C-alpha cells in the first residue's frame, strides 16, 4: 500500500478529507521521530511498539569482492507488532 492509498483508505473510513488525513500522518511521523530520538519507546495502539536498540560495531564481508569491512556501531529502530495484528496476518 502506498502513502496515497493509505491516506485514501483512512479518508474513506473516517469521512475526513485527504488533506486532513495527510496532515495527521505527517504529525504522527514527527511525533514518532521525536519520541525515538529522545530514547523513548512508542506504542501505537492496535499496531505495535517502536523502540530503539544499539547495534555493536562488527566486521562483515563484502559479498561482491569478498573483502572484510568494518561496520560501525549505530542505533536502529525495532518494531514489535501487537498480538492481534500478528495473529491477523498469520
KAGI-V943014 format. One record per backbone hydrogen bond with DSSP energy under -0.5 kcal/mol. NH is the residue of the N-H (numbers start at 1). CO is the residue of the C=O. E is the energy in kcal/mol with one decimal. If there is no record, write none. Layout:
NH_CO_E, NH_CO_E
//
This chain:
6_2_-2.4, 7_3_-2.6, 8_4_-2.3, 9_5_-2.5, 10_6_-2.5, 11_7_-2.5, 12_8_-2.6, 13_9_-2.0, 14_10_-2.5, 15_11_-2.2, 21_17_-2.2, 22_18_-2.5, 23_19_-2.1, 24_20_-2.2, 25_21_-2.6, 26_22_-2.2, 27_23_-2.2, 28_24_-2.5, 29_25_-2.2, 30_26_-2.0, 31_27_-2.5, 32_28_-2.7, 33_29_-2.3, 34_30_-2.5, 35_31_-2.4, 36_32_-2.5, 37_33_-2.4, 38_34_-1.6, 39_36_-1.3, 40_35_-1.9, 42_50_-2.7, 44_42_-0.5, 44_48_-3.2, 45_43_-0.7, 47_44_-2.4, 48_44_-1.8, 49_80_-2.7, 50_42_-3.3, 51_78_-2.3, 53_76_-2.1, 55_74_-3.5, 56_54_-0.5, 58_71_-2.3, 60_69_-2.7, 62_67_-3.2, 63_61_-0.6, 66_62_-3.2, 69_60_-3.2, 71_58_-3.4, 71_69_-0.5, 72_70_-0.6, 74_55_-2.0, 76_53_-2.8, 78_51_-3.6, 80_49_-2.3, 82_47_-1.7, 86_82_-2.5, 87_83_-2.8, 88_84_-1.9, 89_85_-1.7, 90_86_-1.8
//
